[in-house]
Amino acid sequence: MSGSGKTTITLGILAALKRRGLAVQPFKCGPDFIDPSLHGMVTGNISRNLDLRMAGASFCRSSFLKNTAGMEAAIVEGVMGLFDGGDSSSAALARVLALPVVLVIDVRSAAESVAAVLKGFEMYDPAVRISGVIFNRVGSARHRQLIEDAVSTHCSAAILGFFPRDTEFTIPERHLGLHMGQESPLDGGQVDTLIRAIETHIDLDLLLQINRVEIVGDAVTSPPRRDDRRVRLAVARDEAFCFYYQDNLDLFAQAGIDCVFFSPLHDAGLPADIDGIYIGGGYPELHAERLSRNVGMRGQIRAWADADGPLYCECGGFMYMARELIDLDGRHFPMAGVFPATIVMKDRLSRLGYREVSLTAACMFGQEGDTVYGHEFHYSTIRDIDAGVATAFALQDGSCEGYRVRNALGGYVHLHFGQSEKALNAFYDFLIKKRG
């Protein structure tokens, strides 16, 4: 359930299973970038996003099968409440993957009524099997007993544990959510404390026992590539640019696109011998001064774009490619200037939601009328952009996006290529063609 503490409990279970010596593969339902980074922090394994809306059911099944091969345990952290989101909900993903569900319920403001809540979840969709439940923020032994008696009498799910209210583990937050895993928001001592709490208050042996499933099927293999040549794509990755779907990077490699990572914060310039640049999302607003000070990097990227070099940027990357960024304190920071636009940070969410993108013109991702899929989530807005800048994306709400300057394409939508093989092939062909 949303706000129930499921991320903290998921992290604790992942860490505890790893401490037991199990090979555990984490996943995240939905488009979130932050929770998967936290999963990786405690397991050492790359967490994968399983998103039915962006990537499609076939790709999600294939990713799950491929990445659980050789693993002893797999945990998919849900998104929001179990049934929230319709065809992109955690319940929908559980049905597609034929997985049991463990609910985490915050009980700080209820006792016997929790049984009614759980019973409702059990009855809502018979195709979703709720195997167990963890009660979070339990206040006392009496509170626990009231819940246990009511749930044991009226519900079918196994009680896996009662996590006490005074066992708090706070992961630092900011406007886009929790801190990323690579920032180590929990140190080794905090992780150890969380593992001890999980082992004390949650029956991990029972959790493993009742959720044992047989995973059947084969991951979908990609068709042979039409061209044996490979291209090099410079991908920005550092503290400022850290929002990437790992499956996208894997799909690039399968399509013949090798990712070469660089840092707009720390490097003096671009990698050598590249065929294109990809700058994903992240937190450029938190590092605006340092990004602006790195004049050499900004200059090289601008020169690349001015020379018709292929460049794709999304959300935070698009903000960095703008003319300037204005932060919440009103400070102006010159950016790369590829797009003649000013980006202004806001103290509230600007746009959020899935995006089905129809191409309105031929571009690096295909031809007019082709469709790609993604998600949008940002706290900034475009204050002005020169009227002559063309767009290539039409969104379902009638707005236009995907700004184009020469061979640079950018906007706020984070794309996922799980169900857009045609777009991947178009991107590869675009890079090959521009190589000459």
N, C-alpha and C positions, 0 to 999 in steps of 0.2 A: 504494500500500500504506500502511496506517495506520502513522504514526510515521516515514515515509520521508523527510519533508521536502517533501512535495508542495505545502504551502501556500506556503512560501518560494519554491520553484521556479515555482509558478504565478504568484505576484506578480512575480517577476523577468521571466518571459516576457511577462506583460501589460504591464509597464512598458516593456520593450524594444520590443514591437510598437508601443506608442504613440509611443515615441521615434522610431521609423522613419516615423511619420506615418500609420500605419494607424488606421482607426476600428475599435476592438475592443470587443466586448460581452462582459462576464463573466457567468457564472452559477455557482451552487453547488448541487450535488446534496445534498438533505437539508434538515433543519430549522434548520441553524445560522444564527445572526444575525451572528456575529463575522466569519467569513471574507468574507461579502459586503461588509461595511464596509471591509475591507482592500482588496478588489478596487476599490471605488469610490475609495479613497485614491490608488491608482496610475494609474487610467484616467480618472477624472473622470466615469465613467458609472455609473449605478445598477446594481448586480448583483442578479439575480433568483434566488430559490430555486425549484428544480425538484424537487418532492417528490411521488413517485408515491403514497405512502400518504396524505398529507394532502390533496393537491390533485387527484389523479387523473391518468391518462394523457392524457386529452383536454385538460385545462387546461394540463398541462406542454407538450404539443406546441404549443398555441395561444400560450402565453407565449414559447416559443422562437422561433416563426415571427414573431410580432409584434415582438419586441425585436431580432431579427437583421436586420430589414428596413433596408436602407441601410448595413449594417455590412460591413467588409471581412474581419473575423476574429471568431470567437467561441470562447471557451474555457469549458468546464464543469469546474470543480474537483470531483473526486469526494469521497466520504465513506468513511472507514475503508478496509478492503481492497476490492478491486474487486468481489468477490462477497459481501461481508459485508452482511447485511441482507435477503437474499431478494428479495421483490418491491419493496423500497425501495432496493435496492443501486445502486451506480454502474453495474454491468453491466446491470441491468434498465433503467435510464434510457438507456444507450447503445443497447439494443435498440429501445426505444420511439422514440427520435429518429433511429435509423439513423446513429449517429455512430461513427467510429473511436476507439480508446482508445490513449493514450500512458501507459505505466506509468512510475512513478518507484520505483526499487528501492534501498533502503539496502544497500550492499555492504561496510560497515565490518568485518563479521565473516565474510566469505566471499569466495571467488574463483571457481574453476571451477564450484562448486555453484550459482552464480547462474544458469547456463545451464539447470540442471534446474528451478529455480524458474520461470524465464521460460517454459520449454517446457511446464510444467504449466499455467500461465496460458493459453498459446496453445491447448492441447488441451481445457481444461475445458469450454468452451462454444463450439462452432463458430459460433454466431450472433453472437458478440462478436469483432469484428476488432481485434486488437492491432497497430496500425500501427507503433508505435515504442516505444523504451525509453530512459530517462535513468537513468544509474547515479549515485547520490549517495554522497558521503563516500568517494571513492576515495583510497587512502592513498599511492600511489606510481606511478611509471611501470611498474614490474614488475607491480603489482597490476592496473593498467589492462590491460596486455597479456594477462595470464592470463584476465581476464574477456572481453576482446574476442575472443581466439582461440576460447574455448569457445562463446560466444554465436554468433559467425559460423558455426561449424561445425554447431551443433545447432538453431538457432532461426531463425524467419522474420522477426521484427520488426526494423525498421531501428534501428541504434544512432544515437541523436540526440546523445548527449553523455556526458561523464564529469565530474561535478562534484566538485572535490577536497574532501577531508576538512578541510583547514585553511581553507576558505572558509566561515566561519560568519557567519550573519546571525541575530541573536537578537531576536525580537519579545517584548516584556515579556508575562508571563503573570500570571494570578491565578486564583481558584477556579473561575470559569466559563469559563476559557480565555484566549486571547490578548487583548491590549488592542484596543479598537475603532479602526477607521480614523480616525474623527473626532478621536481623541486623538493622532493623528500619532505612532504608536509608532516609525516610521522617518522620520528627517528627510531633507531633500533630498539631503544628501551620502551618506547610507546607501543611498538609492534609486539614486543615480548609481553607487555602487560595486557594487550588486547588478546593475544593468543591464550594467556592464562585464564582470562575471563571467559573466553569461548569454551575452553576445555572444562571449566568449572560449571558453567550455567547451561550449556547446550550439549545434548547427547549426540556426539558426532558418530558414534558407532551405529546408533539407530538411524540417523540421517542417511548414512551410507547404505544401510541394510534395506530400508524401505524404498529407496530411490534407485535401486539397481535395475538398469534397463539394458536391453539388447539393442545395440545400434547396428542396423542393417542398411545395406545399400552401398553404392560406390560414388565417390566424388566425380562430378562431371569433368571430363578432360577437355582442354581447349583444342580446337582443330589446328592442324599444322599451319604455320604462318606461310603467307604467300611469298615472302621475301626474306632471305637469310641475312641481309644487312641489319646491323644494329645501330641505334642512335643513342646519343648521350643527352640526358635531360638534367640540367642543374636544378636541384630542389633545395629551396631555402629551409633550413631546419636548425633552430636554436631556441632560446627562451622566448623570443618574440614571435616565432613562426613554428608552431608545434601541433597544429590541428591537421592531421592527415589520417585517412583511413588506410590501415595497413594493407587491406585487400586491394585498394587502388594501386598501391605501389607494387604489389605482386602481379596484378593484372598488367601494369605497364611492362614489367619484365617479360611476361608471357607474350606480349604483343611486339617485343623487340626493342623496348625502350629501357635503357639502363639509367637508373637514378644515380646522380653524383651529388652528394650533399655539400652545402656550403652555408656559411653564417653571415647574413647581412649585418649582424652586430659586431662580430669579431674578425672577420676576414677582410683583407685589404681590397680584394677584387674577386671576380668570378672565376670558377674553375676553367681550365684550358680545354680546348677542343670540344666545345659543347654545340648541340644542335637546337636547343631550346631552353627556356627557363620556366619553372613552375614555382610560384610563391603562394603557399597555402595560408590558412587562417592562423589566428593566435592572439597575441596581446601587443601589437605595435604601440598602442596608446600608453602602455606601461614602460615602454623603452624608447619613446619618441625622441628624447634628447640624444640618446646614444646613436640611434639610427640616423638622425639628422647630422650628427657630428661625423659620421663615417662618409665623408664627402667622396672618397675614392670609389666606394662601392656604389653609391647613388649615381655617380657619374658613369661608371661602367655599364650599369643596367640601362640608364637613359641612352647611352651611346648604342648599346645593343638594339634597343627598340627603335631608335632613329635610323639605324641601318637595316630595318625591316626584319630583324631577328624575331623568331617566334617566342612569344611570352604569354603565359596564362597566369592569372592571379585571381584569388577569390577571398572575399571578406577582408581579413587582416592584411593579406597580400595586396588587395586592391587599395586599401587605405594607404599602404606604403608607396604604392605606385602613383598616388595622387600628387597634386601640386604642393599641397600643404595639409597638415593635420593640426586642428585646434583642440586642445584638451579642455577638461572641465574647469580649469583655472583661467581659461582664455588665452593661454600661451600658444603662439604660432610656431610650428616646426616645419621647415622645408623638408619635403619628401623627394622621391625620385623624379616626379614631374612627367611621367609617361602619359598620364591622363590629365587634361586641363580641368581639374576639379579640386574643390576644397572639401575636406572631410571634417565634420564637427562632432565631438563626443557629446553624448547626452547622459543624463543621470537616470534615465529610465529606458526600458526596452523599446527599440524602434520597430523591429519586425521579427516574427517568429513563425515557423511552420514549414511543412513540406512544400516543395516546388516541383511541378511538372513543367519542364521547359521545352517550348517549341521553338526550333530555330527559324528565324524569319529571313535569314540570308545565309549563304554558304560561308562557313568559317572552319576553323581548325578541327571542330568536332562533327562536321557533316554538312549536309545540304539543306536547303530550305525545306521545311516540313518535317525534318527529323526530330526525334524527341529524346531528351536526356532528363535525368532525375536528380534531385538534390534536396537540401534543407537550408534554411536561412535563420540566423540567430545573431543579432548584433545590437549594440547600444550606440551606434553612430549613424549619422545621416549625411547625405550629400547636400551641402548648402548651395553650391552652384557647380555646373559643368557646362563647358562651352556648347552652344547650340548646335554646332556643326558635328559633334561627336555622334557617330552612328551606333546603333545597337543591333544585336543578333539574337537576343532572347525575348520571347513573349511568354509571360507567366499567365496562369489561369485567371488571375484577378484582373487581367487586362493591362497590367503595367509592363513596361519594357525594361530590359536589363541587358547584361552582356555587352559592355561598352567596347568599342573597337577603335583603335588608333593604329594605322598601318597593320602590322601583324601581331599586335598586342590585343588581348581579349581579357576583360576583367569585370567583376561585379561582386555582389554580396552572396550569391548562392554557392554553397559547398556541394560539388557534384560527387556522385557515387556511380561508378561504371559497372556495377554488378549485373545490370540488365541492359547495358548499352555497349555491347561488343562492337557494333557498327561505329559508334563514336570513337572507341579506342583505335580501331583500324584507320579511321579518318585522321586521327591525331598523328598516328605513326606515319601515314602517307604524307601528311602536311609537313612533318619534320624532314622526311626524306626529300621531298620536293624542294624545300627551302635550302637544303644542303647543297643542291645543284649537282 
